[in-house]
């Protein structure tokens, strides 16, 4: 569990914050009530703090001294205070803080928890900063790194496209307009040719005093625009966070529509939609493509003997094994019932035999716990085609025919490219 340091002199707020944070599955709280206790916890070698929540007005440190003590340890700091003066606000934002939250806001604790959850997931989010000014590029990058994002950088649009090619999982691009070789408008257009607005966020940013600049960025496909001259750290963080929250909600809805709810594998619709593109790419680029149809042997008997709950556990176990043993680039789907299909690029016949035979053995040797006192074992039969046919449906049908050949010849086996098919 990740440790969160809470520095709070108020027993009420300290108890509320500690209980709310520890309600989540991933956080453990150490509560310090003053600067002296804080220094003791910071100097304890057993403490590796993920983040700190700090009140600035402590009995033995009333001028926010605790903030520097935490920041010097490179611990992400969230200020949680009742002081609303502009002087304190400017002091806080002059430091390397994650956020500044007012206690008087009724939603303040909810916002604090959301901020901690965001900090936890941000290392997996890649953001590309594009600006020909090294100083401004570093300024934006430093702000993002304060929030634990993985930050990439480029000096112009052309370099940015090269970075995107190397990191296709980038979730946000923050780009200047006026750059050599390729400006922000052209870069935005190029990105939108590959990524829709529900796949990647683009924020335009410029020092140009062109009244129409924001509208032009938005028309080219950007999601938002920020003017450098009116740049506020607090506003910047809010915009980045809100856009990423929206993106994650959209992607969650999209993923739910293409995933099988029981196993978490892709469903039949997604398999054929994306599989068509994968098949066309393999044809165009002369790549090898393996298609495997997999069926759980005697699955009806499992349901009849042990019940449908046990059947669900078997399906989940087989799906988990498929995911753990196949590559991240392979498409694994549950087509229906106890039948699965896998598309694997650059898997030749001999490699396919080895991969799917090892998969068969792994499932055969594993046990599935269906209740406290009982485990069961299952096997699978598999048909594999490694030769490209006219279309994906034909390839799947051929793999299905090989699967049934495996079933009819004894089950618990893998057959690769054995049957003769009429063209």
Helices and strands as residue ranges (DSSP letters): E 2-7, H 11-23, E 27-32, H 35-42, E 49-54, H 65-71, E 76-81, H 86-93, E 99-102, H 108-122, E 126-130, H 134-146, E 150-154, H 157-166, E 172-176, H 184-194, E 201-206, H 213-220, E 224-227, G 228-230, H 233-258, H 268-284, E 289-296, H 299-306, H 308-325, E 331-336, E 339-345, H 349-365, E 368-371, E 374-376, E 380-385, H 392-408, E 414-416
